[in-house]
Amino acid sequence: MALSYKARRRLALLVLVLGLPAYIVLAVTLVNLFERPSIWVEFGIYVGLGVLWAFPLKAVFKGIGQADPDAPSKQDQDS
């Protein structure tokens, strides 16, 4: 079942406003569990987790910045 454009926009907004800050807190907590790792290990963890969150949500964010494909076009409204 494919999500509609409106549903994907709402879900993307929800992920960015609530999910991403929660994920950031989780990432910082994960790094703090280690006994002060070296700067490169810490950097690697942050980069890895920074990229990892986007892969499962790729379908949600795809095409969100474009106009609604289901909306009637401006030419249809003028006729």
N, C-alpha and C positions, 0 to 999 in steps of 0.2 A: 504494500500500500504506500503510494507516494504522498508526501505532504503537499498541501496547497502552498502557493506563494505566501499568502498571509500567515499561515501556520508556521512556515519556515522563518519568516521575519520575526514573529513573536518568540519563537523558540531561540533564535539567534540572539535576540535582545535579552531574554532570560539568562542565557548562558553567559553573555558578556557582563551583565549587571550582577548576577548572583553567583554563577558557577565559577567564573574566572577568579574573582577575589578569594573564594573558598579554596580553589586549587592553589593559589599563591600561598595562602596560609599553610596548606598541607605541605607544599614544597619546602618552605622555610622550616617548618617543624621537622621534616625528614632530615634536612641538613643539620639541624641542631641536635639530632639524636647521636650524630658522630662526635667523637672527642676532638673537636676543632681540626678538621681535615686540612690538607694543604690547599693553597689557593687554586691550584689547577684541578684538583678533585672536586672542590666546591663549584668551580666554574663549569666543569663538565656535567655535574649533576643538574645545575640550573639550566644549562643549554639543552640537555637531554629532556628534562621535564618541560621546558618551554616549547619544544617542538612536539613532544609526545601528545599534548592535550589536543592539538589541532587535527590529528589524523582521524580519530573516530567521528569528529564533528564536521568533516570536510563537506559532506552532503548537505548539511544544514546551512552552511555559509555560502555555498556555491550559487551565484546569480542573485544574491540579495541586493547588491548595489545597482541592479538594473531595474528598468521599469517593469511593472506587473504585466506578465505575458497574457494573463487571463482578462485583463481590463479591456474594455472596448477602445479601439484606437480613435484618435482624434478625427480621422477621416470619417469613421462610422457615425460620430456624433454630429458632424457638420451636415450630413446628408438628410 
